[in-house]
Amino acid sequence: MSDEEEASPAALADLARAGFLMARQSLMQVNFEVHHVLDRSGYLRDLFDDRVAAGQSPLPQPEHGMAYGNREAPPSPGQTPRETLSAAAHGVGLVVGTYVGALPQGMQRRRRGSDLPVALRVDDRSSDSWVFQGTAWPNPTFIYESGQKFEGLILIQEKTTGRSSFQGRAIAELIAEVSKIAAEQKAPLLSVQGPVQLPARPDDGEWPVPSVVAVRFAMALRRAGTERRLKLSEAFAEFAGKRGYGFWRADIRPGHRQGNWYLVRPHDRSRAEQYAARARWNDEEPRCSLPITFVGPARVGSTSAIMSYLREFPELGVLACSIISLDDLAFIHLQLAVNRLPAGGTQEFESDLRRRVRSAGGNDMEGRTSAPQELLPEILPLVTGNGNGKPGLDKLTNLTDRAGDYQVLTGPTMLVRHEGDDRIPLWFSWRAAGTDDGLAAPLIAFMDALAVTGLAPACGGAKQVRDQPNLDYLVCRDIGESTLRGRGKITLPRHVLRQFADTRPEVIGPRISTNLEDAWRVELSRYALPGGVEVSVAWMEYRLNNSTTLM
Amino acid sequence: MEFIHTRKVSELVATAGSVPRIPAQRGDTEGMGPEPVQSPRMPSLVQAIRTVPVPGAPPPLSREGAAVGLAFLDMALRQNHIRRLTERLSFVEHGVASRTTEVDVRLSLLDPSQREASHVFQRLSSRSARDPEQEQPATPTIWVPVTRISRLSVSPIDVVDAAGNKLPRLTQYETSRLLASGLYRLLKGILSSRPESRQPSNVSRLLREERARWLLQAALLALLTERSRPLGDIEQDEHRILRPPVAGASDAHDCRELVMSVLRQYEPQLESYANLLDVALDNYLLVTALDMSKDDHLLSYDAPVHLSEQTRAARRAGVWSRSTSARYRIQYLARIPASLRSYHVVAETEPGVHIEAMSLVTDVDEANATELSADLRALADRRRRHKPGRQTEARLLELELQSALGRLSELLRSRRWDASQAGLEMTEAALRSSNRLAELYLSAESLVNEPERLEAPLLSNPTLTADDLDQAADEIEAQQLGSDFSVENDQESSRAHAYWRRTSPRSSDGEHTSVTCTLTLRDATGVRPGSVIAFAVAVAATIYLVGALLAGSPWPYGRSANSSSNADAVVAVLLLVPGFLYTRLELPMRHTILGHLRRQSRRLAHLSIASAVGASAAIATDVHDYALGGMLALTTALPLLAAAILHRRIVKHRDLVPARLSAPRWLLSPAVKPVPTDAVFQSTGWHHE
């Protein structure tokens, strides 16, 4: 964040650190890897297991490292990612990771002596798992103080009874609004995530619903006073109020932390329904989705430029989104709803899509990469089924100005799958200091701990997806001083509660959490990690004892 | 430890140059003619670009060196490997102090990438291939930045370890070359991340044209590696190169203009880069080689402290105004890096002088207090405009109100605990509104913690008015609630130490925390001023006795005053007796602190001698009658009067008041007058606001 005020030494040190990480790279760029995959339990774990097994990482392999799923040779730069985001929604899984260090050989070849980002490599050997690898310029001045941010949560629909195109369109409209307000306030957007868990009510006697149609966002606001915070909140409250959405703000009172929410406006169901009816967003529910990820230097206004361009196609729905900045790169991931499939079904759609992507990318077979201003006009009419959409020139110029140097990663088309409501969430977090394996080892140990405590079936594979624990959300980032902090949410099938006599969350929640936390510690003790790892498991986000201020 | 406040310097430079701060220009500035300098953020760089010859070949910047330079800068700023900073001050003479800084370094707190950078540096800097088996050094070393020293400080620095061995350290030339490489890479990285770098624009031209890039590299290299840096007036720079009068642009000029226009255009984006450049320019990094086989290291180095100008001026003005204090008051002003966790000050004095009290005041909560008072004012304003019935607005206001009052209550609590620890009372009367608001918050806590209640318990409280909020904001500022206070509680001795620690290093704002350490010293030799008073009385008595004997009357001050026919003998008595008695007085040397503490005694003794001399002179010159009587009366009365005044003042100054410890205003009642200081010390490059 390049603000006018004097930066703290930590912020200056962060800038120097960003420069250092960049200068270490042969290209002065950050290597990244994005996976668009069919969501399945244990994908991330398999990925790490493979990397570890490849012997590239100094991580000691645990004796019973169980790996299941298809073990295709990872097109890896040979190490586990540093900062990582993993999210899953509607049957689509996303893994984003950034790496530092030398450019892998394959990429060095593709660089062709240019200073520009290396041509993207797409690994699409399997129809439901595409892996994109590339490099991008980071923005080293994208510095924010983790303590000074504005967080909010807007609930669109509390109970999804009838699914239609409403949910997707409402999310698209909401992300556009959030990013627009952030850009107007010159506040860097730190993260946007949807769908998310509803703020928990401790006295409910019910397990919180792990995932609802809602969007949670955080933006950096340095030295923002009451006045600026109030103006921002009022803008969001007005937007939510008109549509009957619920609006929560992160509780900023002393003694409260991440996961504590303050209700500003309750959800008004009848008004939300009226709004949907008025907007005539009640068409058929989309059956397919197209994951799309924009990657580029993190900067203020890029999400807004992309979203305002997308909103030129009002019928476009966004089923889920994960926007985050990792290692000074912005990753804007959207699950675009495919409104209408051609007669030939998914296959025809896919081949049409490939054709369009190729033509936009200058027929570059190897690097199916393209700037958003070239690719979006090609594919959006196809996705929305509206061939007549003609976005205004100003939106295109704005897109080129703010996000013209972004890369777009698209595909594959996936079927929309809805998780059942019979799942319960568990939050977990860890902090690992002074180790490069601060991500893989704790995560693998956590998965093992799930199996040990009986919360996950001992062996995966044949079982139904719905019977397995699933990683809904995970973010792991470097919070400076060689400390990696990760936090995530895992959902478990409700039937795991059957083993307990009393299933009330306030009784069983702490018990499961403590049990799992202990097992996790035991599993972790098998890895000799230098700095030690602090772990925490809780059934509500704010109960995580090493709760980070970063999302 | 000496640091220069970077923003301060740049401001100084900006004001010195009287360059108005013009907002950055956006958009295309290509093809512009000569224009006034509009880039006050990086004046040194701008001047270097203007004056350094455009190179014809790439300047020698190292790519690997860039990573090392930036890693060193990161370590020096973050100081994650520094556990504690101890400053040992020794006050031996009046106005003279020495300081030894001790740094506790733990190598295992360095993160892997920082270690790697140090190793890369080791590899880069070795000129000969080392046979790994034969020439393995007995103790492997690692290069680690220990501190930043102001460039204005010229004192040579020896860094010694706990055993007293001197440690090798990098020359400033070596470090600055690394920094130049690093800062160039960073600048290039920032510019490359702009979307315009992919489109036809100034920045893409700069990245493409190698001569312009070389110029930028040469300018950074010159700035960082040369001993001096430009601090002068850039507006009136004689070397300014203007567009040549003849038509046809020169290549060199184009290069300069291109670089300058890019710097101007991206001024807002380069804000933090400019801050970082200032840090690199204003400070030397002290990089030492530490033994890697040991984890914890205790390093120390001498760093000079200077008597501040204000002390000297105050001393000249107030020689007589307060020459009778029985306490010697010293202030030490320091700035410690905002990332530092733990800080100790140890003070020592000469034997015979005890440190009666030592206090430490820091502005650690200043940013929070300023923010809080601004928030309270904004809330007062909102509250005045708020109309009942607007539920959403009420909810939002309530959240902000609770947050602000919660922070206020926390601030008051920590100040109250500070006061209680020091055994003092807060000035509650001056904090009436703040206290009331904090009480309101605490009493409503059970209501406000209900997450789903759509109520506004504080906002709907009729006793909480907008004026209360405004008053509380005023009180926070007026009572300096942003400054903490701690006082040393040990037994009084010639050594004292004060300790301070930060609760959360990440949350700190600004680059430094200002520390004011105040010491009051007291004479502990056991020599009472009584002996000087007795001396003065003895001199007065001698003069009286001589006068009375000469006059032959118990009242020698009238007409009967008479001089002796044997004036020589009388003068001898008048001079010898006080002279002998004076030698028996144990008066300390003038320039010592003890001498300063007992300067009243010394002055009294001198006055007494002068009286004796005056009386002798009057008798020797054969003055008669009233003149002699008057002279004798004067010379008798003066020592007695001065002795009485001294006695009275000593009695008066025996109590200990917070004012003497430079306590913030929340500890001082408004009636207390500021107590003057005998000496104020500060580091080089320390700008006191």
Chai-1 contact restraints between the chains, C-beta under 6 A:
chainA,res_idxA,chainB,res_idxB,connection_type,confidence,min_distance_angstrom,max_distance_angstrom,comment,restraint_id
A,S2,B,P268,contact,1.0,0.0,6.0,A-B,restraint_1
A,S2,B,Q269,contact,1.0,0.0,6.0,A-B,restraint_2
A,S2,B,E271,contact,1.0,0.0,6.0,A-B,restraint_3
A,S2,B,S272,contact,1.0,0.0,6.0,A-B,restraint_4
A,E6,B,R7,contact,1.0,0.0,6.0,A-B,restraint_5
A,A7,B,S272,contact,1.0,0.0,6.0,A-B,restraint_6
A,A7,B,N275,contact,1.0,0.0,6.0,A-B,restraint_7
A,S8,B,D509,contact,1.0,0.0,6.0,A-B,restraint_8
A,P9,B,L77,contact,1.0,0.0,6.0,A-B,restraint_9
A,P9,B,P337,contact,1.0,0.0,6.0,A-B,restraint_10
A,P9,B,A338,contact,1.0,0.0,6.0,A-B,restraint_11
A,P9,B,S339,contact,1.0,0.0,6.0,A-B,restraint_12
A,P9,B,E511,contact,1.0,0.0,6.0,A-B,restraint_13
A,A10,B,R506,contact,1.0,0.0,6.0,A-B,restraint_14
A,L12,B,L77,contact,1.0,0.0,6.0,A-B,restraint_15
A,L12,B,N275,contact,1.0,0.0,6.0,A-B,restraint_16
A,L12,B,L276,contact,1.0,0.0,6.0,A-B,restraint_17
A,A13,B,D74,contact,1.0,0.0,6.0,A-B,restraint_18
A,A13,B,L77,contact,1.0,0.0,6.0,A-B,restraint_19
A,A13,B,R78,contact,1.0,0.0,6.0,A-B,restraint_20
A,L15,B,S272,contact,1.0,0.0,6.0,A-B,restraint_21
A,L15,B,L276,contact,1.0,0.0,6.0,A-B,restraint_22
A,A16,B,L70,contact,1.0,0.0,6.0,A-B,restraint_23
A,A16,B,L73,contact,1.0,0.0,6.0,A-B,restraint_24
A,A16,B,D74,contact,1.0,0.0,6.0,A-B,restraint_25
A,R17,B,D74,contact,1.0,0.0,6.0,A-B,restraint_26
A,G19,B,L70,contact,1.0,0.0,6.0,A-B,restraint_27
A,G19,B,L186,contact,1.0,0.0,6.0,A-B,restraint_28
A,F20,B,A67,contact,1.0,0.0,6.0,A-B,restraint_29
A,F20,B,L70,contact,1.0,0.0,6.0,A-B,restraint_30
A,F20,B,A71,contact,1.0,0.0,6.0,A-B,restraint_31
A,F20,B,D74,contact,1.0,0.0,6.0,A-B,restraint_32
A,M22,B,G189,contact,1.0,0.0,6.0,A-B,restraint_33
A,A23,B,A66,contact,1.0,0.0,6.0,A-B,restraint_34
A,A23,B,A67,contact,1.0,0.0,6.0,A-B,restraint_35
A,A23,B,L70,contact,1.0,0.0,6.0,A-B,restraint_36
A,A23,B,R185,contact,1.0,0.0,6.0,A-B,restraint_37
A,R24,B,A67,contact,1.0,0.0,6.0,A-B,restraint_38
A,M28,B,G189,contact,1.0,0.0,6.0,A-B,restraint_39
A,W137,B,S192,contact,1.0,0.0,6.0,A-B,restraint_40
A,W137,B,S193,contact,1.0,0.0,6.0,A-B,restraint_41
A,N139,B,S193,contact,1.0,0.0,6.0,A-B,restraint_42
A,P140,B,G189,contact,1.0,0.0,6.0,A-B,restraint_43
A,P140,B,I190,contact,1.0,0.0,6.0,A-B,restraint_44
A,T141,B,I190,contact,1.0,0.0,6.0,A-B,restraint_45
A,T141,B,Q269,contact,1.0,0.0,6.0,A-B,restraint_46
A,T141,B,S272,contact,1.0,0.0,6.0,A-B,restraint_47
A,G147,B,S507,contact,1.0,0.0,6.0,A-B,restraint_48
A,G225,B,A374,contact,1.0,0.0,6.0,A-B,restraint_49
A,G225,B,D375,contact,1.0,0.0,6.0,A-B,restraint_50
A,G225,B,A378,contact,1.0,0.0,6.0,A-B,restraint_51
A,T226,B,D375,contact,1.0,0.0,6.0,A-B,restraint_52
A,T226,B,A378,contact,1.0,0.0,6.0,A-B,restraint_53
A,T226,B,L379,contact,1.0,0.0,6.0,A-B,restraint_54
A,T226,B,E400,contact,1.0,0.0,6.0,A-B,restraint_55
A,E227,B,A378,contact,1.0,0.0,6.0,A-B,restraint_56
A,L230,B,L396,contact,1.0,0.0,6.0,A-B,restraint_57
A,S233,B,L396,contact,1.0,0.0,6.0,A-B,restraint_58
A,A237,B,T392,contact,1.0,0.0,6.0,A-B,restraint_59
A,I252,B,S403,contact,1.0,0.0,6.0,A-B,restraint_60
A,R253,B,Q402,contact,1.0,0.0,6.0,A-B,restraint_61
A,R253,B,S403,contact,1.0,0.0,6.0,A-B,restraint_62
A,R253,B,G406,contact,1.0,0.0,6.0,A-B,restraint_63
A,P254,B,G406,contact,1.0,0.0,6.0,A-B,restraint_64
A,P254,B,E410,contact,1.0,0.0,6.0,A-B,restraint_65
A,Y262,B,L399,contact,1.0,0.0,6.0,A-B,restraint_66
A,L263,B,E452,contact,1.0,0.0,6.0,A-B,restraint_67
A,V264,B,R395,contact,1.0,0.0,6.0,A-B,restraint_68
A,V264,B,L396,contact,1.0,0.0,6.0,A-B,restraint_69
A,R265,B,T392,contact,1.0,0.0,6.0,A-B,restraint_70
A,P297,B,S193,contact,1.0,0.0,6.0,A-B,restraint_71
A,G404,B,P195,contact,1.0,0.0,6.0,A-B,restraint_72
A,D405,B,P195,contact,1.0,0.0,6.0,A-B,restraint_73
A,D405,B,R198,contact,1.0,0.0,6.0,A-B,restraint_74
A,E481,B,N80,contact,1.0,0.0,6.0,A-B,restraint_75
A,S482,B,D111,contact,1.0,0.0,6.0,A-B,restraint_76
